[in-house]
Amino acid sequence: MLLLALDTATPAVTVALHDGRDVIASSSQVDARRHGELLLPAVDRVLADAGLRLDAVTGVVVGVGPGPYTGLRVGLMTADTLGLALGVPVHGLCTLDGLAHAAGFDGGPFVVATDARRKEVYWATYADSRTRLTEPAVDRPADIAERVAGLPAVGAGALLYPDTFPDAHDPQHGSAAALAELAVERLAAGQELPAPRPLYLRRPDAQVPKNYKVVTPK
């Protein structure tokens, strides 16, 4: 097995290679405006660090969000394209699940919250680093304060809103290495991974105007 993992659902452009036993190379750069520019060079870099060629990859796993429309599409389209070019399966995993796995909290329930912009967070609760308790959602922090009260939290969204998440911790952004580890565990256990389809939770910021101004002569 050589699993290529990538995630662009958060400000991090993160890529990793897993050989079925360990993560053998990884790269993460935080730049919310350059996902498209940074992702393929990061793939080349982790392959070079591992001393391998792209055609050695036997599968791809990609973070499906939730996340902002533009960044999320970069990772998903790249994963689909690589899968088609290489003739290998492409799997999806929730980006929040990867963050939970990276956090490694196994002493009780906790929250993962990423920045959803618009003064909102993408969030879910977890029993431990591998077990999600609630479906991913998008809400204003104040609206979920009672539901997450007393729980430790990880992610950039938690760090942004200390009134709602007073016990907030790193990591802040997506981790392809953790995503790869989680995917390998689940595949080894015979679990079927989700399809690589985007988890948006809301409509994109850009909208088609409802009323067009007539500019052509009658």
Residue pairs with C-beta under 8 A, 6 or more apart in sequence:
1 18
1 19
1 20
1 58
1 59
1 184
2 17
2 18
2 19
2 20
2 52
2 56
2 57
2 58
2 59
3 17
3 18
3 19
3 20
3 57
3 58
3 59
3 60
3 61
3 180
3 183
3 184
4 15
4 16
4 17
4 43
4 46
4 57
4 59
4 60
4 61
4 82
5 15
5 16
5 17
5 18
5 60
5 61
5 62
5 176
5 177
5 179
5 180
5 183
6 14
6 15
6 16
6 39
6 42
6 43
6 60
6 61
6 62
6 63
6 75
6 78
6 79
6 176
7 14
7 62
7 63
7 75
7 95
7 98
7 174
7 175
7 176
7 179
8 14
8 35
8 39
8 63
8 67
8 71
8 72
8 74
8 75
8 78
8 174
9 63
9 64
9 65
9 66
9 67
9 68
9 71
9 72
9 75
9 95
9 114
9 174
10 67
10 71
10 95
10 114
10 115
10 156
10 172
10 173
10 174
11 30
11 31
11 32
11 71
11 115
11 156
11 173
12 28
12 29
12 30
12 173
12 174
12 175
13 28
13 29
13 30
13 31
13 34
13 35
13 38
13 39
13 42
14 26
14 27
14 28
14 29
14 42
14 173
14 174
14 175
14 176
14 177
15 26
15 27
15 28
15 39
15 42
15 43
15 45
15 46
15 176
16 23
16 25
16 26
16 27
16 46
16 175
16 176
16 177
16 179
16 180
17 23
17 24
17 25
17 26
17 46
17 47
17 50
17 52
17 57
17 180
18 24
18 177
18 180
18 181
18 183
18 184
20 184
23 177
23 180
23 181
24 50
25 46
25 47
25 49
25 50
26 46
26 176
26 177
27 42
27 45
27 46
27 49
27 176
28 173
28 175
28 176
29 38
29 42
30 173
31 38
32 71
35 70
35 71
35 74
35 75
36 74
39 74
39 75
39 78
40 78
43 54
43 78
43 82
47 53
47 54
54 82
54 86
55 86
57 82
57 86
57 88
58 88
59 88
59 89
59 90
59 91
60 79
60 82
60 83
60 86
60 88
60 89
60 90
60 91
61 79
61 90
61 91
61 92
61 93
61 179
61 180
61 183
61 193
62 75
62 76
62 78
62 79
62 90
62 91
62 92
62 93
62 196
63 75
63 92
63 93
63 94
63 95
63 98
63 174
63 176
63 179
64 72
64 76
64 92
64 93
64 94
64 95
64 194
64 196
64 197
64 198
64 199
65 72
65 94
65 95
65 122
65 136
65 198
65 199
65 200
65 201
66 72
66 94
66 95
66 96
66 114
66 116
66 122
66 136
66 138
66 199
66 200
66 201
67 95
67 114
67 122
67 199
68 116
68 117
68 205
69 200
69 204
69 205
69 206
70 204
72 198
72 200
73 198
76 196
76 197
76 198
79 90
79 196
80 90
80 196
82 88
82 90
83 89
83 90
83 196
90 196
91 183
91 187
91 193
91 194
91 195
91 196
92 193
92 194
92 195
92 196
92 197
93 179
93 182
93 183
93 193
93 194
94 124
94 132
94 136
94 194
94 199
95 114
95 174
95 179
95 199
96 112
96 114
96 122
96 123
96 124
96 132
96 136
96 155
97 132
97 179
97 182
98 174
98 175
98 176
98 178
98 179
98 182
99 112
99 114
99 154
99 155
99 171
99 173
99 174
99 175
99 178
100 110
100 112
100 124
100 126
100 129
100 130
100 132
100 154
101 129
101 130
101 175
101 178
101 179
101 181
101 182
102 154
102 171
102 175
102 177
102 178
103 110
103 112
103 129
103 154
103 169
103 171
104 129
105 126
105 128
105 129
105 152
105 154
106 128
106 129
108 128
109 125
109 126
109 127
109 133
109 151
110 125
110 126
110 151
110 152
110 153
110 154
111 123
111 124
111 125
111 126
111 148
111 151
111 152
111 153
111 154
111 158
111 165
112 123
112 124
112 125
112 126
112 153
112 154
112 155
112 158
113 121
113 122
113 123
113 141
113 153
113 154
113 155
113 156
113 157
113 158
113 161
113 165
114 121
114 122
114 123
114 155
114 156
114 157
114 173
114 174
115 121
115 122
115 155
115 156
115 157
115 160
116 122
116 138
116 157
116 201
119 140
119 141
120 138
120 139
120 140
120 141
121 138
121 139
121 140
121 141
121 144
121 155
121 157
121 158
121 160
121 161
122 136
122 137
122 138
122 157
122 201
123 136
123 137
123 138
123 139
123 144
123 148
123 155
123 157
124 132
124 133
124 134
124 135
124 136
124 137
125 132
125 133
125 134
125 147
125 148
125 151
126 132
126 133
127 133
130 182
130 185
136 199
136 201
137 201
138 201
138 202
141 157
141 161
141 163
141 164
141 165
142 163
142 164
144 164
145 163
145 164
148 164
148 165
151 167
152 167
152 168
152 169
153 165
153 167
153 168
153 169
154 168
154 169
154 170
154 171
154 172
155 168
155 171
155 172
155 173
156 172
156 173
157 165
158 164
158 165
158 168
158 169
159 165
159 168
159 172
162 168
183 193
186 193
187 193
